[in-house]
Amino acid sequence: MAFFTNLFARTSDEEGQGLTEYALIIALIAVAVVGLLGGLGTQIGTAFTSITTSLAAALP
C-alpha cells in the first residue's frame, strides 16, 4: 500500500498545470484575434485607404 501512496504522491504534481492553462488561454486569444482581423481586414484596409486619400488631397 505504501508503494501506491508514494506513486500517487509523485504523479499528482500540479506545478506545470498552471503554465499549461495559461498557454491554452493565450492560444485561444491568438486564434480569436486572427479570426477577428481576418474578418475585418478588408474593412480596416478600406478605412486606411480612405484616410490616406483624404490626407493626400488636403496636403498641397
SULMOSUL-V869866 format. One record per pair of residues at least 6 apart in sequence whose ideal C-beta (glycine too) atoms are under 8 Angstrom apart, sorted by the first residue. I is the first residue (numbers start at 1). J is the second residue. D is the distance in whole Angstrom. If there is no record, write none. Layout:
i=I j=J d=D
i=I j=J d=D
//
This chain:
i=37 j=44 d=8
//
